Amino acid sequence: MMIRIHRWILTLLLEMAVLATPGLAFQNVPVSIVGSSCRSHHPLQRSSGICSSLYAAQQQEQSKSTEGTTTSGSTDSPTDSSNGQEEGEEADVKNLRVPQVHLPPRLAPGVAWQHHHRATVQLVRDHTSGINKQQQPTPQLEVSAEATDEEADAQGNPVGRFLSNIGRSSPLVSASPEWKRLQQHAKYIQSTHLRDLLQDTERCQEMYATHDGVYLDYSRQRADLETMRLLFELAEKQNLKQQIEAMFDGEKINFTEERAVLHTALRADRSKIGTVMVDGVDAVQEVHEVLDQIQEFTQGVRSGAIRGYTGKRLRNIVSVGIGGSYLGPEFLHEVLKTEPEGSNAALGYSLRFLANVDPVDVERTCADLDPEETMIVIVSKTFTTAETMLNARTMRQWLWDFMGNDKEVVRKHFVACASVSATDKVRDFGIDTENRFFRFWDWVGGRYSVCSAAGAVPLSLLYGFDLFEKFLQGARSMDEHFRSAPMEKNIPILMGLLGVWNMSFLGYNTRTTLPYAEALLKLPAHIQQLDMESNGKSMTKFGIPVDYPVGEIDFGEPGTNGQHSFYQLLHMGQTVACDFIGFVQSQQDLCLDDEKLSSHDELMANFFAQPDALATGKTAEQVRSEGVKDELIPHKVFEGNRPSISFLLPKLTAYATGQLLSMYEHRTATQGFIWDINSFDQWGVELGKKLAIDIRNKFLKARNEQKEERRAEEEDIVEADNPATERILNYYVKNSAEESGEARGFGRGSSGEATSSSRKSQREHVPPERNDLCGKNGKLSR
C-alpha cells in the first residue's frame, strides 16, 4: 500500500512539473516498465524518489540516437489484470513524455501509472485555476538575469526547481554502465594468470608506451587489451581530457578552497606568458618574474657578491620547511648530489633540510656548521606552519647567539619562500621583503611545490640555477605529453587508469615504488605524500561518500635494498602493485678489474628479474623438479600473478628527474579525476593540528602551575576529554617536569658556553676543477 501511495505522490510531482514548467524541453522516450524497479541502495538515492526507469529510458534513447535510429509512436495504455492485481503492473509503455533532464540511475519507482494520469492532471488544473480565481498575488522568486527560459521556469516553480536540482546532481561513477562493465570484466581477469597473458604476443606488443626517452612497459599488469578499452571508455565517460585541460587552463578545480591547480605553470615556457590567467593575473608571467629573481640572487651568493653579516661567504644552506616544502626538494637534492654536473657545481657548499620539530633534528642539522657562513631558507606558504616557524625562530636564535642580537643578522642570513598574502608576517620576522622574499601562490599545493621557489631557492644556491632549469624542462616535457598525447599512448594517463583498475576493481590497496637507483632513495617518500595526501579521501566532489575503494597505501625503497627487506611479502604475502624504475646508464658506473660485468649491469639484472618473478611465479612441478622434498614444496611455491609496471629511462639526470616528478604528479591527478574526488585539498591534516594546539595550551597551563607549585605532586594537572588521554598527558607532564626545567638553549651547554661542534668552520679554498673524491690515483677514479 505504501509503495502505491509513494508512486502516486511522485506521479503528482512529475505531472506538476510538466504543467507548471512549460519551458522545459520534452522528448518521447520509450520506457520498459518494471514494477519493482525502485530498489535504491544509497540513502541519497532512496530519498530523492524518482526512479531508475526514467534514467534507463533516457540512456536507451541516447544509445539509439547514436546508432541513427529514430523512435516514434503513441502511448499504450496498460491492460486490466483479471486476478485483481494493480492495473498496468506488468505492462510496457511505448512512449512516455518526460522533461529532458539528466536523471541519476536508480532514483525512481516504476512508471505504470497511466490509471492515475487523468485524475492527477485534473487535480493540478483545479488547484492552479482555484488560485487564479482568488486573484491572490503570488510572491515571485528572484530569477537570475543570465538564466535561460528553462532555468527561469525551474527557479520560479518549486516542483520544477526540485526536479531541476535532481537533474544537475551527478551520480557516483560506480553506478555508471562503464564502471559496471569493468566490474564484470574483472571477474574474467581473476580467472587468468600472467604466466599465460605474457605469452600473448599481440598483447605484449600493444602494452607499452614511450615519450622523450621514457619507456613504460605495462604488460605485466593483470589486464588485457579489452581491459584497456574499457578503462578508456570510463575515462571518456568521466571527461578526463576535459578535466586535464581545465587544470592546465587555471580553472578553480580545487573547489573546496576555491583555487586553481597550476603546478604545471611553474615550469611553463616563457613563450606561454599570457595564456594562463587566474583572477586577472598572468600566472606564467608571475612565475618567470620569480624565477628571474631567484637566478639573480643565487648567482650573487655563489659568486660571493652577496655575503653574510660578518663578510664571510655563505657556503651552507639550511632549508626549513615540512611536508611538501621538504620532501620534494630533498628528493631532488639526493638525485643531483651524484649527478656529475651537480656534484661538481656543489663543491664547497652544503645543503641540509630541517623539517622535524624534534630538537634532535635541529642539533643534527647545525652541529658542525659555522653560523657566519650559513644561509637559512624558510619555506612556508602562510608563514604560520607551527613546526616550521618554531624551527625558524630556533635558527634565528642560533645566529643571534653567535653574531649578536642585531636585526641585520636576520636580513643578511635569512630568505623566505611564502605566499604574497604572508608578506606582513615575513616582514615582522625580520626578513628583507624587497630582496630576500621569493613568493609563490595559493594555486600551488605544498606537495606540488618542488618546482616553485620552495625547491628553486635552496637547490639553486647549492647547484646553480642552470641545473635547476634543466629539471624544470624535463617536467615541462612530460606536462606537454600528458596534455596532448592520446590516452592510448599517454604515460601518466595509463599509469592512472591502471591505478584505478588495481585499486577499485582488483582490490589491491597497496602500491610500492622501487627505483633501481640509489640516488632516488627519497622518491618513494615524496610519492607517498603526493598520492596519499591527494587521494586519501572518502567523499566525492558531489558531496556523496564513495562506495568504491580509492587511495592506495604507498611505500617503497631503492633496489636492491628492498629485495632484502620486504620483497618476501611481495612474492609470497599479500598482493602489492609494483612500480620498477631503472636506467640504461648509471650516474656513476664502476667496473672492477677481473669483473666481467659492471656494477650497473648487476643492478639491472635484478631490475629485469623481479617483475618476471612476480608475474610468473614458480609452480609446484617446477619446485619438485629441483629435487625438493615433498613436505617443503608448499613452502617454496611462488603463486605469481602479481602486477607491476616497469619504467626505463636513459640516465638519471636533472631532466629525467623532472620527467619522473611530472609523471607521478599527473598519475595522481588522473586517478582523482576518474574517482570524482578532489586531489588538491587536504582537510584531513587539520583536525590533528587543532588538537595539538589545544594540548599545547594545556601544557602551558600545567607548566605554570608546576612553577607556582599550586598542586600537590600526586595530583593530576592536565584535564582532557577522555580518561585515557588525561592519564597519558599527566604521565608525560609529571615525568618531564624536571628535564623541562634543565632544558638548554640551542648552541649552548648547561654552562652557557657555545658547543665546539657548532663553531667548526670550513676553510676558504678555491673549488677544484672536477669532483675527484677518491684521490689522485684511487682505484675507483674515473
N, C-alpha and C positions, 0 to 999 in steps of 0.2 A: 504494500500500500504506500509506504514512504517513498519507494522508488518512483511510483506513478505520480505522486504529488510533486516530487522533485523534478521530474521531467516536465510536468505541466507548467511549473513556475519558470523553468528555463525556456520553455517554448514561449511563454509570455514575454520574457525579456528579449528574446530574439525577434519576435514579431513587433514589439515596441521599437526596437532598433530599426527594423525595416521601415516602419511607418514614420517614425519621428526623425530619421536621418536620411532624407531623400538624396543628399549629396553623395552618399556612399555609392561606389560603383558596384554593379551586380553582374553575376555571371551564372549561366546554367551549369550546374555541377552534378554529374552522375554520381550517385552515392549508393553503395550496397549496405543496407542497414543490417546491423547485427544487434539484436535486442540487448545483449549482455555486454555491450562494448564499454560500459562505464566501469573500468577496473583500474583506476589510477593507483599507483603505489607511493607517489611523492605527496607530502602534506599540501604543498602549494598547488599541485595539480588537482588534488581532491577538492580543495576549497574553491577553485575557480569555476567549476561546474559546467564547462562547455565540453562536449565530448569529442573523442578522437575521431569519430566518423567524419566530422567536418574537415579536420586536417587531412585525413586519409583521402577524402574526396578531392580536396584541392590538389594534393600531391598526385593523385591519379590523373586529374585534368592536365596538370603541368606536364606529366610524363607523356600523355597522349599528344599534347600540342607539339612537343619536341619531335615526335615521330611524324608530324604532318597530318595528324588525324583531327578532324573537327567533329564535335559531338553535338547533336541537337535532338530534341524530342519533347514530348509532353509528359506532364506529371501523371504517374499511375496511382490510382487510389488503392489502398490496401483492402483486401477482401475480408469478409467476416469469417470468424473461426467457429465451426459447428460445435466444438467442445467447450465453448464458453470462455476460452482464454481471451486476453485483451486483443482487440482488433488490430491488425497490422503488425503484430509482433515479429512475424517471420517474413513479411512482405519486402519486396525490393522497390525502392523509389527511384525511378529512372532519372528524374531531374529535380533538383531542389535549388531554389533561388536563395542564395545566402550572400551577405556582404563580402566583398573581396578584401578580406583581411587575412593576415598570416596567423593562423591559429596553431598553437603548440600541440604536439601529439598528446593523446590520452587525456583530453580535457573536457569531454562532454559525453552524455548518455546517448543511446540510440535515438534516431530521429523518425521513428514510425509514429508520427504524431498528427497525421492529417485529420483524424477524427476530432481533434481539438481546434483545428485551424479556423473554421468559420466562427466558432464561439469566441476565440481569442481576438480575432480581428474586430468582431462586433464590440467586444468589451473595450478594446482600446479606443475605437472610434467614439463609442458612447462617452467614454471618460474624457477624451480630448474635446468633444463637442460640448460636453457639460461645462467645461472650464471656459470655453469661448462664450457660451451663453451668459455666464455670470459676469462677463466683461471685467474680470479681475486682472489688474496689472501683474504681469509676470516678471520677477526680477531677472535681469539679464546678466549672464556671466560675461566678464571681460574677455574678449577674444583677441588674440594676437593679430596685429595688422598684417603680419607676414604669413598668417595661416592660409592654407588653401581652403576652397569651399568645403571639401570633405572634412578637413581638420576643424573648421569653424563649426560645422554641424555637430561634430563629435564633442567639441568643447561646450557647446551650448545645451546639449542634451545629456542628462545623467546616464541614461542607459547606453547611448551611443558612446559616451566617454568611457564607460565601463568596458564595453567591448573593444574600443579603440586601444585602451591600455593593455588589454589581453593580447591584442594583435601585435603590439610593439614588444611585448616581453619575449625573450628568447629562451627556448628550452635547453636543457642540458645536452651537450653534444652526444652523450651516451644514449640519448633517445633517438638519434638520427639513424636513417637507414644505412648510411655509410659506416657508422660505428657498429651497428648490428651485424653487418656483413663481415666486418673484421672479427667480431666475436665468434661467428660461425666458422670462419676460416681458421681461427686459432685452434679450434678443435681438431681440424685436419693436421695442422702443423705439429700438434702434440703427438701425433701418431708417426711422425717422420723422425729420421736420425741424420745428423750432419754427416755421418760416415757415408751415407748414400747420396745426400744432396751435393756433396763435394765431387761426386763422380759425374755430375751433370755438366757437360762441357758448355752448353749454351748458357746455362745459368751462371756459371763462374765467369764467363766472358762478359756478361752483362753487369755483374755486380761489383763494379769498381768505378772510380771517377778520379779525374786529375785536374789540377789547376796550378799554374805557375810554380811547378816543381813539387807540389804536394800530391801524393799518391794515396788514395783511400781504397782499401780492399775490404768490402763488407760481405764477402762470400761465405764467411764463417758465422754469419747470423742465422738464427733459426727462422729463415724466411726464404721464399722463392719469388719468382717473377710475379706471380699472382698476388702475393703479399704486398709487393711494392706497388702494383697497380691499385690495389685497394687503399693503400696508405696515401697515394697521390689523390685519389678521389676524396678521401677525408680532408686532405689539405685544401683541395678546391672548395669543398663544402664550407670549410672554415675561413675561406677568403685569405689564405695565408699570404699570398703575394701582395694583396692589397694592404694587409696589416704591416707587412715589411715596408712597403712604400710609405705608409703613414708614419712609421717610426723615422725613416730617413728624412721625411719632409718636415719633421718637427711638430706633428700633431700631438696633442697632450694625451697620449695613450696611457700615461700613469694617472688615471682618473682620480684615485683616492687622494692624491696630493696635488692634482691639477697641474701636472708638469709634463713637459716634453721629455723624450728619452733620446739624447743626442750624443752618446759617446762616440758615434761614428763621425760627428762633426769635429771631434778633437784631432782626427788625423785626415780630415778632408784636405784636398789640394787647394792651394791658394787660388786656382782658377775657378773654384766653386763659390767664391765670395759673391754674395748677392742672391744665392739660390735657396738658402735656408733662413727663414725669418721666424723668430719667436717673440711674441708680444711687441712686434715692430722693431726688434733688434736683429741685426745681421749676425747670426751665430758664428759663421765661418770667419767673418771679419774680426770678431771679438777674439776668437781662438788664435788667429795669426798675430794679432797685436800682442797677446800674452807670450806667444812663442818667441816673437822678436825680442821682447823684454827679457825673457829667460836667457836667450842666446847672448845678449849683450852683457847681462850680469854675470853669467857663469864664465864667460870668456875673460871678463875682468878679474874674477877671483883666480882663475887658473893662470893668468898671465902675471899675477902679482900686483896689478894696478889697484885692486881692492884688497885692503889688508885689515887686520884686526885692531883692537883698541891700543895695543902696545906697539903696533907697527910690524908685527910678525906676519908672515904669510899664513893664510888659512889653508891648512892641509887636511884637517879632519872634519868630516861631515857627520852629524848625528841627526837622523830624521825621526822626529817624534810624531807618532800617529798610531792608530789602531784600526783593526778591521781592514777594509779595502785600502786605507791610506798606508797600510804596512804590507799586507800580503802580496798585492800586485807588484809594487816596486821591489820588494825583496826577491820575488820570483825572477824578475828581470835582472836584478843585480847579480844573482847567482849564475845566470847564463853568461852575462858579459864579463864576469870575473875571469873566465878561462877562454873566452873568445879572443883570438890573437890580437885583433885591433884594440879590444877593450882592455886586455891585460897590460898592454904597453901604455895605453893612454892613462891608466890609473896609477902608474908608478909614482911614488912619492905622496900619494893620497890614500885616505881610508874612508870607508862609509860604514856606519853602523845604524841599526834600527832600534829605537826604544819604543816598545808597544805596551808591554805589561806594566800595570800599576804596581806590581810587586817590587819592593825596593831592591831586591836582588838583581832584577833586570837593569836597574839604574847603575848599580855597582859594577856589574859585568860590562856595561856599555862604556863607562867612563874611567875604569880603573887605571889604564895606562895612557890616557890622553893628556895632552897639555892644553889647559883651557885657553891659553893665549893663542893657540893655533886651531881652535875649534869653532866651526860654524854650526849653529843649531837651526834646523828647518822644522817649523811647527806646521803640521798638516791637520787641519780640522775645518770642515766646511762652515760650520756655525761658530767655531771658536768657543764652544761650550761643552764639548765632549769631556765628561768628568775625568776619565783616566788620562786622556791626552793633556788636559790643562793642568792636572796635578803634576804630571811629569814635566811639563813646560815650566811651571814655577820652580820645580826642583832644579832643573838645568839652569835657570836664571840665577837661583841662589848659589849654585855651584860656581858659576862665573863670577858672581859678586864676591864670593869668599876669597877668590884668588886675585881679583883685579880691582876690588873696591866697589862700593855701592854707588855707582855712577850710571846715570841714565844712558850715557854714551856707550857703555859696555853692551847694553841691550841693542842699541841702534846699530852697532858695528858687528855684532856676533849672532844676531837673530834675523831670520826671514820668516814670512808667513805665507802659507798657501791656504786660502779660505775664500768663501763666497763674498761677493760685493756687499751683501747685507750685513756681513760681520766686520765691516771696516772700522766702526767705532770701537769694537772690542779689541781689534788688533792694535789700534792706536793707544787704547788705555793700557794695554800690556807693555807698551814702550817701544814697539816696533815702528820703524820708519815706513809709513804707508805710501810715501811718494816713490821710494826707490827699492824697498825690500818687501813689498807686498805683491804677491802673484795670485791673481784671482782665478777662481773657476766658478761654475754656475749651478743653479738649482737643478738644471736638467742633466747634471752628471751625478749618477749614484756613486756612492763610495766604492762599491765593488767593481764599478766600471771606470774608475778614475785613474788608472795607471798611465793612460795617455795624456792626462791633464798635467797641470803644474805639480800635482801630488807626486808624480813619478818623474816629470821632466826636470824639476829643480835639483833634487838630490843626485839623480843619475847623471845629469849633465855636468854637475860640479865634479863628479868623480871621473867620468869617461869622456866628457866633452859633448857639446850639443850635436855635432855632426853624427856621432854614432847613435844617439837617441833618435835623430831624424830618420835614420835607416829603419829603426824599429817601427816608427810611425808609417813609413812607406809600405812595409810588409803588411801591417794591419789594414792599410788602405786597399791593398791589392785584394785581400780576402773580402773586405766590405763590398767592393765593386762586384766581385764574383757572386756573393750572397744576394746582392740586389738584382743582378741581371741574368744570371745563368738559369736555364730551365731546371725545374725541380729534379728531373731525372739525372742530371749531372751536377747538381748543386751540393757541394760537400757539406756545408753546415745544415742545409735542409735535410739531406739524407741522414746525417747524424741525429738530428732532432726527431725525425719520423721514426727512426729505429729505436730511439729512446722511449718514445710513446709506445711503440709496439712491445718492447720488452717489459715496460713497467705496467701498462694498463691492460694488456691483453695476455701476456705470458706470465705475469706476476713476479718478475724479477725486480725486487725493490732495492737492490744494492748494485752499485757500479764502481769499478775501480779504474784508476788511471795509472798506467805502467810505462813510464818513459825509460827507454833503454839508453839513457844519457845522464850521467851523474849531475851535470850542470842543470838539469831540470828537476832537481830534488825538491824544490819548493812549488813546482807546478801543481801537484795534487792538492796541496793546502789551499792554493788560490782557487782552483776549480771547486773545491769543497765549499768555500764561501760563496763563490759566484753562483753555483747551482742551488745549493740548499737554502741560501737566504732568498734567492729569487723565486724558486718554485716550491718551497716548503709551505704550501698554502692549503686551505680546506674550503675556500669559498670562491665561487666563480665571479666573474665581473658583473653578473646579473644579480648578485646577492643571494644566490642559491647554493647551498652546500653541495660539493661534488659528491657523486655517488660512484666514482671510479678512482682507482689508485693514481696519485700524482706525487712527484717529488722524490727522487731516489736518494738513498744514503750514498754519499760519495767518499771515497778514501783512495789512498794509493801510496806507492813507494817506488823509487827507481829500481830497475832490474840491474844486476841480478840479486840485489839485497832482498827484494821482495820474495824471490824464489825460496830463500832460506828463512822466510818469516811466515807468510800467510798463504803461500801457494798450495799448501796441503789442503786448506779449506777450498780453494778454487777448484782443485781437481776432484776432491772426494767429499766435500761438505755441501753446503747449500750452493745453489747456482748463483753466480755473480757475473754480470755482463762486464767484459773487459775491453779497455782501450789500450792497445800496444802502440808505442811511438818510437820509431827508430830512424837512423840517419845513415845515408850512404857513406859519408865521410865523417871522421871524428874531429872534434875541435883540436885535440892533442893526441895523435895516434903514436903508438910505440910498437917496435918490433925488436925483440932482444936477439942477440947472437944465438944461433942454433935453433931458433924458433921458426917453424915453417909458416905460421900464421901470425898476423899482428894481434895485439890485444883487442882491437876493434872487431876483427873477424871473429874472435872468440865470443865477444859480447853479442854480436849479431847472430851467431849460430843459435844462441839461446832465444833471441828475439823471434826467429823464424820457427823454432821448435815448439815453443809454448802454445801458440794458437792452435796448431795442429793437434797437439796432445789434448788440449781442452775439447776440441771438436770431435775427434775420432775415438779417443779413449783407448782402452785395451780390454779385449774380451776374455772370458774365462778360458776359451780354447787357446788363445794366444799365451796366456799365463801358463796353462798346463803344458803346452809345447816346450816351454823353457825348463821343464823338469821340476816345477814347484810341487810340493806335497799338497795333496787334496785338501787337507784341513787349512792350508794357508791361502788357497786360491781365492776365496771370497775377499780376503784382506788385500789382495793385490790387483783386483779388477778395477779398472777405471771406466766408469759409466760413459764418460764423454758427453757429447750433445750439449756442450756449454758454449754460449755465444761469445764472440769477440769481433772487434774490428781492428785493422792494422793500418797505421799511417807510416809512410816512408817519405822522408824529405832529403834533399841533397846534403845539407850540412847545417848544424845548429849555429846560426848567425843571428845578429840583431834583426835582420829582415825576416828570417824564418820564424823567430820568436814572435814577431808581430803577427805573422800569419796564424800561428797557433793560438795566440790570445784571441784574435778576432773570430777564429773558427769556433772556439768554445763559447765565447760570448753569444754568438748567433745560434749555436745549438740550444742554449738555454732559452733564448727568446722564441725560437721555433716551437719548442715544447710548450711554453706558456701560451702561445697563440693557439695551438691545437687544443689545449686543455681549457681554454677560455678563462685563464687566471691572469692576474696582474703580476708579471715577473719583476716589477720595478719598484715596488714598495717593500717595506719590511717592518710591519707593525708588531710582529712577534717579538722583537727585541725590546719593546718599550716597557712592558709590564715589569720585567726584571730590573730595568733601570729605575723605575718608580719605587719599587720595594727597596732597592739598595739605598736610595735617598732617605727613605723612611727609617731604615735601620741605622744609617749614618747619624741621623738626628738622635736616635736612641743612644748611640754610643757617646755623642757629645754630652747628653744629659747625664749618662752614667759616669763618665769621667769627671764631670764637675762634682757630682755627689761624692765620688771617691776622694777627691781632693779635699772637700769640705768635711769628710767623714760624717756625713749626715745619716748613714745607715750602718747597721751592725754588719760585721764581716760575713756572717752566715745568711744574711737577709738577701732575697732576690732584688736586684737593682733594675733589671730591664723587664718591662711588660710587653707581651706580644699577643697576637690574635689567637694563638693556639698553644697548648701546653708543651708540645714538642719543640716548637721554635723558641719558646720562652726558656725552656730548660737549657738548650744548647747555647743560646745567646748569653745566658748568665754564666754558664761554664766558661765560655770564652772571655767575657769581661773580667771575671774574678781572677782567672789564671793568667791573664795577660796584663794585669794592672801593674805588677812590679816591673816587668820588662818595658812596658809603655813609659814608665817614669824614667827609665835609663836610656831611652832611645836617643841616638846621637844624630847630629846634623850631617848631611852628606858631605863627604870630603874631609871630615874631622873625626878623630877618635875621641874617646871619653875624656882625654886630657885637653881637648880643644885644638890640638895640633893637626896640621894638614897631613893626610896619609901620604907616604912617599910615593906610592904607586900612582897617585893622581898627578904627580909632578914630573913624570918621565917625559922628556921632550924628544922629538925626532930631530935628528941632526940635519943641518942645512946641507943640501947637496944638489948637484945637477942631475936630473933623471938620466939613466943610461939610454943609449940609442935603441936597445931592444931588451925584451924580457928574457933573461937567462938565469932562472932561479936555481940551476943545478951546477953552477960553476963553469969555469972556462973549458975544462976537459971532462966534464961529467959524462957518465955512460948514457944518461938519458937526454943529453943535449941534442938538439935537432940541428 
